[in-house]
Structure formats: structure tokens, C-alpha cells
């Protein structure tokens, strides 16, 4: 079975942040026929992640941390990522 990009995102973020909550939502169907839709069905995602790693880190740096953990996925293999990163109890 081929691993989906969503599965790969979950594995990478799980390893990098040991999240207390993680949801990877495939939004690609909402963007069918729009710019960036490559027809793969895996072009647009929303990531909701909660981790102690984000305590004391501002929103922009949290997004940078998530993007760095995902390597070549953002911008190269996936057209768009919406990232909602939070510390526990936020």
C-alpha cells in the first residue's frame, strides 16, 4: 500500500513534536480546478497540532517549525498548508 502525503505528514510531525493532538485534514476537494490543484487529490491540507514544543513560541515561529519538520512537502509536493499550531491549554 502506498503511503499518502497525509500519512507522511502525520508521521513527520509525530516524530518531531510528540503532539498531544494532531489532525491532518485533506482540503484538496474544496480546491478542485483551482490554482495549485494538480489532480492528485493531495494538494491542499489543514494541519491542527498541539504540542509542548510550542510553549513560549510565537505563531510565526510555530509555523516555521512545522514547515521545517515537513521538509520538501510544503511548496514542492503540496500546494497549500494551513497550519494551526498551539501549545497545550491554549
OpenMM code with the backbone's topology and positions (N, CA, C; nanometers):
from openmm import Vec3, app, unit

residues = "UNK UNK UNK UNK UNK UNK UNK UNK UNK UNK UNK UNK UNK UNK UNK UNK UNK UNK UNK UNK UNK UNK UNK UNK UNK UNK UNK UNK UNK UNK UNK UNK UNK UNK UNK UNK UNK UNK UNK UNK UNK UNK UNK UNK UNK UNK UNK UNK UNK UNK UNK UNK UNK UNK UNK UNK UNK UNK UNK UNK UNK UNK UNK UNK UNK UNK UNK UNK UNK UNK UNK UNK UNK UNK UNK UNK UNK UNK UNK UNK UNK UNK UNK UNK UNK UNK UNK UNK UNK UNK".split()
positions = [
    Vec3(0.0844, -0.1180, 0.0000),
    Vec3(0.0000, 0.0000, 0.0000),
    Vec3(0.0890, 0.1244, 0.0000),
    Vec3(0.0584, 0.2177, -0.0846),
    Vec3(0.1337, 0.3411, -0.0939),
    Vec3(0.0920, 0.4357, 0.0170),
    Vec3(0.1918, 0.4973, 0.0790),
    Vec3(0.1648, 0.5929, 0.1857),
    Vec3(0.1145, 0.7235, 0.1245),
    Vec3(0.0100, 0.7788, 0.1807),
    Vec3(-0.0410, 0.9065, 0.1333),
    Vec3(0.0436, 1.0196, 0.1910),
    Vec3(0.0305, 1.1360, 0.1314),
    Vec3(0.1003, 1.2531, 0.1852),
    Vec3(0.0483, 1.2838, 0.3260),
    Vec3(-0.0804, 1.2677, 0.3486),
    Vec3(-0.1367, 1.2908, 0.4821),
    Vec3(-0.0716, 1.1990, 0.5853),
    Vec3(-0.0520, 1.0722, 0.5494),
    Vec3(0.0144, 0.9778, 0.6402),
    Vec3(0.1585, 1.0208, 0.6681),
    Vec3(0.2256, 1.0665, 0.5640),
    Vec3(0.3640, 1.1116, 0.5785),
    Vec3(0.3720, 1.2357, 0.6677),
    Vec3(0.2784, 1.3291, 0.6490),
    Vec3(0.2739, 1.4486, 0.7336),
    Vec3(0.2533, 1.4088, 0.8793),
    Vec3(0.1592, 1.3185, 0.9041),
    Vec3(0.1333, 1.2728, 1.0415),
    Vec3(0.2571, 1.2093, 1.1032),
    Vec3(0.3262, 1.1257, 1.0285),
    Vec3(0.4456, 1.0580, 1.0809),
    Vec3(0.5569, 1.1584, 1.1115),
    Vec3(0.5809, 1.2517, 1.0210),
    Vec3(0.6871, 1.3504, 1.0414),
    Vec3(0.6578, 1.4401, 1.1611),
    Vec3(0.5353, 1.4876, 1.1722),
    Vec3(0.5002, 1.5760, 1.2832),
    Vec3(0.4951, 1.5006, 1.4155),
    Vec3(0.4502, 1.3769, 1.4118),
    Vec3(0.4503, 1.2949, 1.5329),
    Vec3(0.5910, 1.2753, 1.5865),
    Vec3(0.6844, 1.2476, 1.4960),
    Vec3(0.8239, 1.2261, 1.5362),
    Vec3(0.8889, 1.3555, 1.5847),
    Vec3(0.8577, 1.4670, 1.5209),
    Vec3(0.9228, 1.5933, 1.5537),
    Vec3(0.8702, 1.6588, 1.6805),
    Vec3(0.7394, 1.6438, 1.7077),
    Vec3(0.6779, 1.7218, 1.8145),
    Vec3(0.6080, 1.6418, 1.9236),
    Vec3(0.5960, 1.5110, 1.9111),
    Vec3(0.5208, 1.4310, 2.0087),
    Vec3(0.3917, 1.5032, 2.0479),
    Vec3(0.3060, 1.5320, 1.9513),
    Vec3(0.1879, 1.6146, 1.9795),
    Vec3(0.0875, 1.5475, 2.0720),
    Vec3(0.0187, 1.6318, 2.1502),
    Vec3(-0.0907, 1.5835, 2.2335),
    Vec3(-0.2182, 1.5769, 2.1508),
    Vec3(-0.2211, 1.6496, 2.0377),
    Vec3(-0.3321, 1.6437, 1.9436),
    Vec3(-0.2770, 1.6724, 1.8058),
    Vec3(-0.3201, 1.5933, 1.7079),
    Vec3(-0.2776, 1.6146, 1.5702),
    Vec3(-0.3892, 1.5726, 1.4759),
    Vec3(-0.4264, 1.6644, 1.3883),
    Vec3(-0.5239, 1.6347, 1.2833),
    Vec3(-0.4670, 1.6855, 1.1519),
    Vec3(-0.4646, 1.5988, 1.0521),
    Vec3(-0.4229, 1.6368, 0.9175),
    Vec3(-0.5456, 1.6197, 0.8292),
    Vec3(-0.5981, 1.7324, 0.7821),
    Vec3(-0.7238, 1.7331, 0.7083),
    Vec3(-0.6959, 1.7636, 0.5621),
    Vec3(-0.7401, 1.6746, 0.4751),
    Vec3(-0.7207, 1.6922, 0.3315),
    Vec3(-0.8326, 1.7821, 0.2782),
    Vec3(-0.7938, 1.9034, 0.2381),
    Vec3(-0.8888, 2.0016, 0.1855),
    Vec3(-0.8883, 2.0066, 0.0331),
    Vec3(-0.8217, 1.9140, -0.0320),
    Vec3(-0.7999, 1.9201, -0.1765),
    Vec3(-0.9292, 1.9259, -0.2569),
    Vec3(-1.0310, 1.8534, -0.2142),
    Vec3(-1.1565, 1.8502, -0.2898),
    Vec3(-1.2205, 1.9886, -0.2983),
    Vec3(-1.1985, 2.0714, -0.1965),
    Vec3(-1.2535, 2.2069, -0.1960),
    Vec3(-1.1863, 2.2956, -0.2999),
    Vec3(-1.0693, 2.2539, -0.3472),
    Vec3(-0.9904, 2.3358, -0.4388),
    Vec3(-0.9815, 2.2754, -0.5786),
    Vec3(-1.0636, 2.1750, -0.6063),
    Vec3(-1.0623, 2.1087, -0.7365),
    Vec3(-1.0810, 2.2113, -0.8481),
    Vec3(-0.9900, 2.2109, -0.9434),
    Vec3(-0.9984, 2.3014, -1.0570),
    Vec3(-0.9397, 2.4390, -1.0320),
    Vec3(-0.8963, 2.4659, -0.9097),
    Vec3(-0.8371, 2.5951, -0.8765),
    Vec3(-0.6868, 2.5899, -0.8974),
    Vec3(-0.6237, 2.7032, -0.8865),
    Vec3(-0.4784, 2.7114, -0.8960),
    Vec3(-0.4148, 2.6201, -0.7916),
    Vec3(-0.3155, 2.5465, -0.8327),
    Vec3(-0.2453, 2.4581, -0.7412),
    Vec3(-0.3031, 2.3184, -0.7325),
    Vec3(-0.4197, 2.2959, -0.7892),
    Vec3(-0.4790, 2.1613, -0.7899),
    Vec3(-0.4095, 2.0809, -0.8989),
    Vec3(-0.3289, 1.9841, -0.8557),
    Vec3(-0.2532, 1.9051, -0.9523),
    Vec3(-0.3254, 1.7769, -0.9931),
    Vec3(-0.4474, 1.7599, -0.9445),
    Vec3(-0.5254, 1.6417, -0.9795),
    Vec3(-0.4948, 1.5193, -0.8951),
    Vec3(-0.3997, 1.5298, -0.8037),
    Vec3(-0.3595, 1.4155, -0.7209),
    Vec3(-0.4573, 1.3890, -0.6077),
    Vec3(-0.5363, 1.4900, -0.5727),
    Vec3(-0.6235, 1.4770, -0.4563),
    Vec3(-0.5490, 1.5006, -0.3265),
    Vec3(-0.4222, 1.5427, -0.3372),
    Vec3(-0.3406, 1.5707, -0.2193),
    Vec3(-0.2607, 1.6994, -0.2399),
    Vec3(-0.3322, 1.8086, -0.2638),
    Vec3(-0.2646, 1.9349, -0.2921),
    Vec3(-0.2855, 2.0412, -0.1838),
    Vec3(-0.3899, 2.0284, -0.1025),
    Vec3(-0.4238, 2.1275, -0.0006),
    Vec3(-0.4571, 2.0570, 0.1313),
    Vec3(-0.3925, 2.1013, 0.2401),
    Vec3(-0.4150, 2.0396, 0.3707),
    Vec3(-0.4270, 2.1450, 0.4793),
    Vec3(-0.5007, 2.1106, 0.5847),
    Vec3(-0.5018, 2.1862, 0.7089),
    Vec3(-0.4392, 2.0966, 0.8151),
    Vec3(-0.3464, 2.1536, 0.8901),
    Vec3(-0.2808, 2.0818, 0.9997),
    Vec3(-0.3198, 2.1508, 1.1300),
    Vec3(-0.3746, 2.0730, 1.2209),
    Vec3(-0.4043, 2.1216, 1.3557),
    Vec3(-0.3179, 2.0404, 1.4505),
    Vec3(-0.2259, 2.1088, 1.5179),
    Vec3(-0.1313, 2.0386, 1.6040),
    Vec3(-0.1170, 2.1110, 1.7373),
    Vec3(-0.1139, 2.0318, 1.8429),
    Vec3(-0.0921, 2.0839, 1.9776),
    Vec3(0.0268, 2.0093, 2.0359),
    Vec3(0.1254, 2.0854, 2.0858),
    Vec3(0.2456, 2.0227, 2.1385),
    Vec3(0.3121, 2.1127, 2.2418),
    Vec3(0.3733, 2.0514, 2.3397),
    Vec3(0.4502, 2.1263, 2.4397),
    Vec3(0.5687, 2.1975, 2.3750),
    Vec3(0.6112, 2.1515, 2.2587),
    Vec3(0.7226, 2.2160, 2.1876),
    Vec3(0.6899, 2.3603, 2.1500),
    Vec3(0.5626, 2.3967, 2.1492),
    Vec3(0.5219, 2.5312, 2.1088),
    Vec3(0.5044, 2.6276, 2.2260),
    Vec3(0.5290, 2.5806, 2.3490),
    Vec3(0.5163, 2.6674, 2.4654),
    Vec3(0.6188, 2.7808, 2.4540),
    Vec3(0.5702, 2.9033, 2.4654),
    Vec3(0.6584, 3.0197, 2.4608),
    Vec3(0.7051, 3.0587, 2.3213),
    Vec3(0.6506, 2.9953, 2.2183),
    Vec3(0.6900, 3.0232, 2.0796),
    Vec3(0.5760, 3.0985, 2.0116),
    Vec3(0.6095, 3.2065, 1.9411),
    Vec3(0.5036, 3.2833, 1.8746),
    Vec3(0.4495, 3.2096, 1.7521),
    Vec3(0.3369, 3.2581, 1.7016),
    Vec3(0.2642, 3.1919, 1.5931),
    Vec3(0.3510, 3.1718, 1.4682),
    Vec3(0.4237, 3.2737, 1.4274),
    Vec3(0.5062, 3.2637, 1.3077),
    Vec3(0.6148, 3.1583, 1.3233),
    Vec3(0.6801, 3.1566, 1.4373),
    Vec3(0.7861, 3.0572, 1.4584),
    Vec3(0.7306, 2.9158, 1.4723),
    Vec3(0.6095, 2.9014, 1.5243),
    Vec3(0.5454, 2.7697, 1.5276),
    Vec3(0.5251, 2.7184, 1.3855),
    Vec3(0.4766, 2.8069, 1.2974),
    Vec3(0.4556, 2.7668, 1.1579),
    Vec3(0.5877, 2.7326, 1.0912),
    Vec3(0.6909, 2.8087, 1.1207),
    Vec3(0.8240, 2.7783, 1.0658),
    Vec3(0.8732, 2.6418, 1.1142),
    Vec3(0.8495, 2.6116, 1.2407),
    Vec3(0.8903, 2.4823, 1.2968),
    Vec3(0.8195, 2.3673, 1.2251),
    Vec3(0.6892, 2.3825, 1.2035),
    Vec3(0.6113, 2.2786, 1.1349),
    Vec3(0.6608, 2.2621, 0.9915),
    Vec3(0.6773, 2.3733, 0.9204),
    Vec3(0.7257, 2.3660, 0.7828),
    Vec3(0.8631, 2.2994, 0.7751),
    Vec3(0.9528, 2.3330, 0.8684),
    Vec3(1.0867, 2.2730, 0.8693),
    Vec3(1.0796, 2.1224, 0.8914),
    Vec3(0.9899, 2.0791, 0.9802),
    Vec3(0.9756, 1.9355, 1.0079),
    Vec3(0.9229, 1.8587, 0.8875),
    Vec3(0.8511, 1.9280, 0.7985),
    Vec3(0.7907, 1.8618, 0.6824),
    Vec3(0.8833, 1.8553, 0.5607),
    Vec3(1.0011, 1.9122, 0.5699),
    Vec3(1.0993, 1.9006, 0.4614),
    Vec3(1.0493, 1.9573, 0.3296),
    Vec3(1.0477, 1.8727, 0.2254),
    Vec3(1.0119, 1.9195, 0.0911),
    Vec3(0.8616, 1.9161, 0.0629),
    Vec3(0.7818, 1.8816, 0.1616),
    Vec3(0.6376, 1.8720, 0.1374),
    Vec3(0.5759, 2.0100, 0.1100),
    Vec3(0.5954, 2.1104, 0.1981),
    Vec3(0.5326, 2.2408, 0.1716),
    Vec3(0.5945, 2.3084, 0.0487),
    Vec3(0.5089, 2.3524, -0.0411),
    Vec3(0.5541, 2.4281, -0.1560),
    Vec3(0.6074, 2.3469, -0.2723),
    Vec3(0.6476, 2.2227, -0.2471),
    Vec3(0.7000, 2.1397, -0.3546),
    Vec3(0.6068, 2.0234, -0.3854),
    Vec3(0.5684, 1.9506, -0.2818),
    Vec3(0.4810, 1.8353, -0.3033),
    Vec3(0.3355, 1.8658, -0.2711),
    Vec3(0.3134, 1.9718, -0.1931),
    Vec3(0.1791, 2.0163, -0.1571),
    Vec3(0.1703, 2.1648, -0.1895),
    Vec3(0.0624, 2.2061, -0.2519),
    Vec3(0.0462, 2.3461, -0.2919),
    Vec3(0.0198, 2.4382, -0.1729),
    Vec3(-0.0651, 2.3950, -0.0791),
    Vec3(-0.1035, 2.4837, 0.0301),
    Vec3(-0.1226, 2.4070, 0.1609),
    Vec3(-0.0702, 2.4662, 0.2692),
    Vec3(-0.0889, 2.4141, 0.4039),
    Vec3(-0.1427, 2.5254, 0.4920),
    Vec3(-0.2501, 2.4985, 0.5602),
    Vec3(-0.2983, 2.5889, 0.6653),
    Vec3(-0.2545, 2.5251, 0.7961),
    Vec3(-0.1788, 2.5990, 0.8756),
    Vec3(-0.1214, 2.5428, 0.9978),
    Vec3(-0.1815, 2.6124, 1.1187),
    Vec3(-0.2400, 2.5328, 1.2078),
    Vec3(-0.2927, 2.5823, 1.3345),
    Vec3(-0.2137, 2.5113, 1.4439),
    Vec3(-0.1094, 2.5764, 1.4934),
    Vec3(-0.0204, 2.5163, 1.5921),
    Vec3(-0.0417, 2.5840, 1.7262),
    Vec3(-0.0587, 2.5035, 1.8311),
    Vec3(-0.0867, 2.5579, 1.9637),
    Vec3(-0.0099, 2.4805, 2.0702),
    Vec3(0.0139, 2.5484, 2.1798),
    Vec3(0.0682, 2.4822, 2.2985),
    Vec3(-0.0495, 2.4231, 2.3751),
    Vec3(-0.0269, 2.3244, 2.4592),
    Vec3(-0.1364, 2.2685, 2.5398),
    Vec3(-0.2057, 2.3772, 2.6214),
    Vec3(-0.3358, 2.3634, 2.6385),
    Vec3(-0.4182, 2.4564, 2.7172),
    Vec3(-0.4267, 2.5959, 2.6575),
    Vec3(-0.4117, 2.6073, 2.5279),
    Vec3(-0.4283, 2.7383, 2.4626),
    Vec3(-0.5627, 2.7468, 2.3997),
] * unit.nanometer
topology = app.Topology()
chain = topology.addChain("A")
for resn in residues:
    res = topology.addResidue(resn, chain)
    for name in ("N", "CA", "C"):
        topology.addAtom(name, app.Element.getBySymbol(name[0]), res)
